[in-house]
Amino acid sequence: MARSMGVLEGVLLGATKDLGSVVGRDKVKTFKSLDWVKAAYLIRAHKPVSVEAGLHGDFNETRGVIFKDGQVATMDEDYFGTSCWAIPVLVMHLKDGEILELECWAEGNQDPHMWWPENALKMLTGG
C-alpha cells in the first residue's frame, strides 16, 4: 500500500534537488508551483472578496491570503506554493458566499514563498 508524504517530507525531498524533479524509488516527480499569472486571470474573472493559496492535502498548513477586498494582500509568512507531490490550489471566497477551490499550477521549481511576481501583477491590474 502506498504511503502519502507529509508536507515536511515533501519539502525536505524537494530541497535536495534544484533540477525541478525529485527522483523516487521508481519514478521522477516534477515540481508543481502556484501559477501566479493564472491566479491573476482567475481573480479578474471571478471578482472574489478574498483568495487563499496553498497546497491541496495540506492546505491548513500551507495557505496564505493572497488577495483581499480588491487588493493584493501583503505577504503571508505561512504561504507555501511549490511541491513535488501536492497540487497548488486557490480557494476563492465570492461575494454571494460561494467558495471555489481551483487548481492553479504550472510545472517548475520556483521559490515556494514567491509573492506576486511583476508579470502576474500586471495581469491582475490590467497594466
trRosetta pair geometry for C-beta under 8 A, 3 or more apart (Angstrom, degrees):
i j d omega theta_ij theta_ji phi_ij phi_ji
4 57 7.5 -139 178 -167 136 134
4 85 7.9 144 -164 160 76 139
5 9 4.7 -126 -168 91 93 123
5 10 5.1 115 127 -60 122 88
5 13 7.4 -36 -166 4 150 142
5 85 5.2 111 56 26 123 174
6 9 5.0 91 56 13 77 103
6 10 6.9 -141 97 -5 38 92
6 58 7.3 103 -165 -87 60 132
7 10 5.6 -58 -147 39 31 114
7 11 6.2 33 156 -21 67 105
7 55 6.9 137 -110 72 110 144
7 58 4.2 125 -58 -156 120 170
7 61 5.6 -157 11 100 161 139
7 62 6.3 -166 -129 -54 146 115
7 80 7.4 94 -169 91 126 152
7 83 7.7 -74 -130 -109 74 122
7 86 7.3 -11 -100 -16 80 147
8 11 5.7 -53 -148 35 31 111
8 12 6.3 28 155 -16 65 107
9 12 5.8 -56 -146 39 31 110
9 13 6.2 30 156 -17 65 106
10 13 5.8 -54 -144 38 29 109
10 14 6.1 27 157 -17 64 110
10 83 5.4 4 158 -149 139 94
10 84 5.9 -171 -161 44 91 86
10 85 5.1 -115 -114 27 125 115
10 86 6.7 23 -156 -6 174 101
11 14 5.7 -60 -147 41 28 111
11 15 6.1 31 154 -26 65 108
11 80 7.7 -51 -88 -168 120 143
11 112 7.6 -53 -120 -17 98 171
12 15 5.6 -51 -144 31 30 113
12 16 7.1 36 154 -28 59 99
13 16 6.0 -53 -162 20 35 113
13 17 7.8 -6 156 11 62 102
13 22 5.1 54 149 -147 106 149
13 84 6.2 -97 101 43 114 144
14 17 6.9 -83 -160 49 36 86
14 22 6.1 -78 -91 -61 53 128
14 31 6.6 89 -133 -99 116 114
14 82 7.1 149 -177 122 157 102
14 83 7.0 -113 -59 -141 147 38
14 84 5.0 -177 -81 -19 98 113
14 109 7.3 175 -167 -135 105 113
16 22 7.3 81 63 -124 100 97
17 20 7.7 -86 132 31 110 25
17 21 6.5 -68 134 79 151 47
17 22 5.5 -179 26 -95 140 63
17 23 7.5 129 -70 1 150 80
17 109 8.0 -118 107 -108 88 164
18 109 6.7 -177 -155 115 52 148
19 109 7.7 83 85 12 22 151
20 30 6.4 -3 149 -146 89 78
20 31 5.6 -115 -162 21 57 110
20 107 7.5 59 -177 161 117 91
20 108 6.2 -53 -131 -139 112 42
20 109 4.4 -146 -106 -7 57 113
21 28 4.8 7 177 180 133 106
21 29 6.3 153 -159 75 75 43
21 30 5.3 -38 -100 -97 87 55
21 31 7.0 -129 -82 -14 37 80
21 84 7.5 104 -154 -130 38 116
21 109 8.0 -111 -29 -45 37 126
22 28 7.2 156 75 -158 39 59
22 29 4.9 -14 57 58 91 100
22 31 7.6 93 -14 -60 93 82
22 84 4.5 23 10 -151 129 162
23 28 5.5 -30 -103 -103 63 76
24 27 5.3 2 54 59 113 65
24 28 7.2 -173 16 -89 80 23
24 29 6.0 62 -25 -16 113 106
29 84 4.5 89 114 173 123 99
29 85 6.5 -9 -176 -73 153 69
30 84 7.3 180 98 -139 17 75
30 107 5.2 -13 148 -145 130 111
31 82 5.8 8 -177 -176 117 99
31 83 6.8 162 -148 87 73 24
31 84 5.3 -51 -92 -87 66 68
31 107 6.8 110 78 -164 61 61
31 108 6.1 -57 88 104 106 21
31 109 4.1 93 40 -81 160 77
32 82 7.1 174 87 -148 45 55
32 83 5.9 -17 57 64 88 75
32 84 7.7 142 12 -109 74 22
32 86 7.5 -133 62 88 119 47
32 87 6.1 -32 110 -121 158 49
32 88 5.8 -157 131 0 100 95
32 105 4.4 21 177 173 103 144
32 106 7.4 152 -153 73 65 24
32 107 6.4 -49 -100 -101 59 48
33 81 6.0 65 -162 128 68 91
33 82 4.3 -10 -103 -103 85 91
33 88 6.4 30 170 -24 21 149
33 105 6.3 143 71 -152 30 87
33 106 6.2 -31 64 64 82 74
33 107 7.7 62 19 173 83 12
33 108 5.2 -59 19 78 124 84
33 109 6.8 155 -46 -115 123 17
33 110 4.4 94 -154 30 165 102
33 112 7.5 -130 -124 -101 95 57
33 114 7.6 42 -178 29 124 132
34 39 6.5 17 170 -43 103 134
34 53 5.5 47 -121 178 146 136
34 81 3.6 -42 -11 -177 118 130
34 82 7.3 -91 0 -62 75 62
34 88 4.2 -151 -79 180 67 152
34 104 6.1 22 -150 108 73 97
34 105 6.2 -66 -105 -102 28 69
34 110 8.0 -90 47 64 69 128
34 114 7.5 -160 59 68 107 107
35 38 3.9 34 111 22 119 117
35 39 6.4 162 93 -20 63 83
35 88 7.4 152 0 88 67 135
35 104 5.4 -130 47 165 91 72
35 105 5.4 148 -17 -145 96 12
35 106 4.2 99 -87 -18 106 99
36 39 5.2 -49 -146 33 35 118
36 40 6.5 39 153 -22 65 100
36 114 7.2 -99 -47 121 134 118
36 116 6.4 159 -157 -116 133 36
36 117 5.4 129 73 27 160 95
36 119 7.6 110 94 79 114 85
36 120 3.6 -66 136 -75 106 158
37 40 5.7 -48 -152 32 33 112
37 41 6.6 35 149 -18 63 104
37 119 6.1 -29 -83 120 109 103
37 120 4.9 -122 -76 -96 52 82
37 123 5.4 101 -145 -5 74 163
38 41 5.4 -52 -149 37 36 115
38 42 6.2 35 153 -18 68 105
38 104 5.2 -175 103 -154 118 88
38 105 8.0 -66 53 1 146 15
38 106 7.3 155 -5 -42 128 102
39 42 5.8 -56 -147 38 30 109
39 43 6.3 31 154 -20 64 106
39 51 7.4 137 -171 150 103 150
39 53 6.7 -18 -118 -86 142 133
39 66 7.0 -25 169 112 144 152
39 90 5.9 150 -123 -74 92 136
39 104 5.3 83 -75 172 80 145
39 120 6.7 22 61 -158 99 129
40 43 5.8 -54 -147 36 30 111
40 44 6.4 29 154 -17 64 105
40 120 4.6 176 -32 -171 130 77
40 121 7.4 -144 -100 -76 139 16
40 123 3.9 103 110 96 145 110
40 124 3.8 -104 -142 -63 106 81
41 44 5.9 -57 -151 37 29 109
41 45 6.2 25 153 -18 65 111
41 123 6.2 -48 -56 162 72 128
42 45 5.6 -56 -144 39 32 112
42 46 5.9 3 167 2 69 114
42 90 6.3 149 97 54 150 162
42 92 7.2 -132 143 -59 112 142
42 102 6.2 -175 -148 90 154 158
42 104 6.6 -87 0 -102 151 128
43 46 6.6 -68 -132 49 23 91
43 47 7.5 83 170 -82 55 26
43 48 6.3 -80 -134 25 71 99
43 51 6.0 -75 -97 -33 107 155
43 67 5.6 176 -124 -86 141 178
43 92 7.6 -174 -100 -111 64 122
43 124 6.2 7 73 -127 131 97
44 47 7.4 12 -171 -64 24 67
44 123 7.5 -114 -20 148 136 80
44 124 6.6 -165 -52 -136 102 47
44 126 7.7 121 -117 -60 137 91
46 92 5.6 26 113 168 152 160
46 94 6.5 -94 168 -96 105 105
46 100 6.7 -105 -141 31 157 152
47 94 7.7 68 87 -136 68 83
47 95 7.3 -14 115 -18 97 115
48 51 5.3 105 78 -59 144 90
48 67 6.9 93 76 101 109 122
48 92 4.1 -126 -84 -167 150 99
48 93 5.7 103 -174 63 111 48
48 94 5.4 -81 -118 -88 75 54
48 95 7.7 -167 -145 -29 37 68
48 100 7.7 -120 -87 36 126 110
49 68 7.4 12 145 -147 62 58
49 69 6.9 11 -173 -77 68 47
49 93 5.1 -59 59 103 100 95
49 94 6.7 116 -1 -163 89 12
49 95 5.7 129 -49 -79 103 58
50 65 6.2 -37 -174 -146 113 108
50 67 6.3 167 -152 96 46 67
50 68 4.4 14 -114 -110 96 75
50 69 7.2 8 -75 -27 85 57
50 92 7.7 170 91 -151 45 49
50 93 4.7 11 56 45 84 117
51 65 7.2 119 80 -157 48 61
51 66 5.4 -49 98 62 99 90
51 67 4.1 27 35 49 109 106
51 68 7.6 -138 28 -61 62 57
51 90 5.6 -19 -167 -167 108 108
51 91 7.0 153 -157 77 55 49
51 92 5.1 -14 -105 -103 86 70
51 93 7.3 -152 -73 19 41 74
52 59 7.9 82 124 -176 124 105
52 63 4.7 16 170 -172 121 115
52 64 6.6 163 -153 79 77 26
52 65 5.4 -48 -95 -93 76 52
52 66 6.9 128 -131 6 24 83
52 90 7.1 147 78 -160 47 55
52 91 4.6 -8 58 55 98 102
53 63 6.8 158 81 -143 31 65
53 64 6.2 -22 59 59 79 77
53 66 4.9 27 0 -18 113 134
53 79 6.4 43 78 -143 93 114
53 81 5.9 6 137 -97 118 117
53 88 6.7 9 -176 -174 98 98
53 89 7.2 177 -147 90 58 43
53 90 5.4 -28 -96 -101 77 67
53 91 7.8 -170 -77 18 30 71
53 104 7.2 -81 -126 71 105 131
54 58 7.3 -125 158 97 110 69
54 59 4.6 113 95 -142 131 64
54 60 7.9 128 142 -17 165 14
54 61 7.8 140 -169 71 132 49
54 62 4.0 135 -160 99 100 87
54 63 3.4 -67 -41 -83 142 60
54 64 6.6 134 -69 7 91 62
54 79 6.7 -124 -87 -136 77 66
54 80 6.8 46 -139 56 75 69
54 81 7.1 -106 -117 -89 28 69
54 88 7.4 -167 112 -142 19 65
54 89 6.7 -21 68 59 61 81
54 91 7.7 -9 28 -1 98 108
55 58 5.1 9 87 59 108 93
55 59 6.5 -153 73 -82 47 52
55 62 4.4 16 21 74 95 160
55 80 6.4 -37 -13 95 115 93
55 81 7.1 178 -55 -121 85 35
55 83 5.2 85 -125 -28 137 142
55 86 3.8 59 179 119 113 139
55 87 7.0 134 -156 67 66 35
55 88 6.0 -47 -97 -93 62 53
55 89 7.3 106 -140 16 17 85
56 59 6.2 7 -111 -57 34 102
56 86 5.7 -180 61 -175 64 93
56 87 4.5 -3 30 64 122 90
56 88 7.6 -161 -6 -95 84 4
56 89 4.7 77 -54 -15 97 130
56 101 7.8 100 -99 174 108 123
56 103 7.6 -39 -27 -99 139 80
57 85 8.0 -72 68 120 158 94
57 86 4.8 -134 45 -122 121 110
57 87 7.6 100 -4 29 106 76
58 61 4.7 -49 172 49 94 112
58 62 5.1 70 110 -8 97 115
58 86 6.1 -70 21 -99 101 162
59 62 6.3 -81 -133 52 25 89
59 63 5.2 38 175 -50 72 112
59 89 7.0 -43 -99 59 115 119
59 91 7.3 75 -163 -31 139 132
60 63 6.5 -27 -114 8 19 115
61 78 7.8 -139 173 -176 37 104
61 80 7.8 -21 121 30 77 129
62 78 7.2 173 -155 152 19 81
62 79 6.9 50 168 -155 61 35
62 80 4.0 -84 -145 53 96 100
62 81 7.4 147 165 -66 113 44
62 86 7.8 138 19 103 164 156
63 76 8.0 -29 131 119 55 148
63 78 6.7 6 76 117 50 114
63 79 6.8 -33 155 -104 24 66
63 91 7.3 -16 -131 21 130 125
64 73 7.8 -171 149 95 89 137
64 75 7.7 -11 173 -176 145 51
64 76 3.1 168 -157 79 109 132
64 77 7.6 165 -110 48 126 25
64 78 5.3 165 -81 76 90 78
64 79 2.6 -54 0 -66 142 101
64 80 7.8 121 -17 -3 112 46
65 68 5.6 17 168 -46 124 120
65 73 4.7 162 118 -106 91 176
65 76 5.5 124 40 -58 65 144
66 72 7.2 -39 165 -153 66 69
66 73 5.5 -164 -170 37 14 112
66 76 7.3 -95 -70 9 56 119
66 79 7.2 94 -68 -111 93 149
66 90 7.9 -77 40 -124 131 97
66 115 7.8 -165 -128 -144 94 78
66 116 7.2 153 -166 -57 100 98
67 71 7.2 174 -154 88 65 35
67 72 6.1 -44 -103 -112 72 42
67 73 5.8 -122 -68 -13 16 95
68 71 6.4 -26 72 62 60 79
68 73 5.0 64 8 -76 102 107
72 116 5.5 45 -158 -94 137 161
72 121 6.9 -20 -66 -117 155 95
72 124 6.9 86 -68 120 107 160
73 76 6.6 13 123 -38 128 102
75 79 7.4 -116 -171 31 70 129
75 113 7.8 52 -166 174 122 95
75 115 4.6 -47 -103 -107 102 164
76 79 4.5 94 80 -24 98 107
79 113 6.6 115 91 -132 89 65
79 115 7.5 102 80 -91 146 95
80 83 8.0 76 136 -57 101 95
80 112 4.9 6 -159 159 73 117
80 113 6.9 -32 -106 -76 56 68
81 88 5.2 49 -163 -119 79 128
81 110 7.9 -20 97 81 103 106
81 112 5.6 166 50 -162 57 62
81 113 7.6 143 21 -83 92 22
81 114 6.8 -84 59 48 128 87
82 88 7.4 -11 -84 -62 32 124
82 109 6.4 89 -173 -146 138 51
82 110 5.9 -164 -81 63 134 67
82 111 7.4 178 -12 114 142 17
82 112 3.9 -114 31 -95 102 82
83 86 4.0 -1 105 46 168 84
83 87 7.7 -80 63 -37 126 17
83 88 7.1 165 19 -51 102 79
83 112 7.8 77 -52 -116 59 119
87 103 5.5 -44 163 -127 126 103
87 105 6.1 -129 -164 -8 70 147
88 103 7.3 94 83 -161 57 63
88 104 5.8 -79 116 77 96 70
88 105 4.2 130 48 -81 104 106
89 101 5.7 9 173 -175 132 87
89 102 6.4 153 -159 78 80 38
89 103 5.6 -53 -102 -101 80 42
89 104 6.2 106 -138 20 29 86
89 105 8.0 -38 -60 -35 44 103
90 100 7.6 12 104 105 93 92
90 101 7.3 171 85 -150 50 44
90 102 4.9 -11 56 60 97 93
90 104 4.7 40 -16 -2 103 143
91 99 6.4 -2 -175 -175 91 102
91 100 7.2 167 -153 85 44 50
91 101 5.2 -12 -102 -100 76 76
92 99 6.9 161 81 -157 52 51
92 100 4.4 -4 54 56 105 99
92 101 7.9 -169 19 -74 71 30
92 102 6.9 17 -4 6 112 112
93 99 5.7 -15 -102 -106 61 81
94 97 7.0 -31 78 42 80 20
94 98 4.4 -2 47 63 126 88
94 99 7.2 -155 11 -78 84 31
94 100 6.8 64 -32 -8 112 102
110 114 5.3 -23 143 -20 118 145
111 114 4.5 119 74 -53 95 87
114 117 6.3 -12 174 -48 117 99
116 120 5.8 -133 -152 85 58 117
116 121 5.3 71 170 -65 104 98
116 124 7.8 -42 -143 2 109 149
117 120 5.1 85 62 12 76 105
117 121 7.2 -143 98 -9 35 90
118 121 5.6 -56 -147 35 32 112
118 122 6.5 34 156 -20 66 103
119 122 5.7 -51 -151 33 33 113
119 123 6.6 35 150 -19 63 104
120 123 5.5 -50 -150 35 37 114
120 124 6.2 38 151 -22 67 106
121 124 5.5 -54 -146 36 32 114
121 125 6.1 9 162 -1 68 112
121 127 7.7 -18 125 49 78 117
122 125 6.4 -67 -139 49 25 94
122 126 7.8 -102 171 72 54 8
122 127 4.8 -103 -141 77 71 83
123 126 7.8 26 -177 -72 24 33
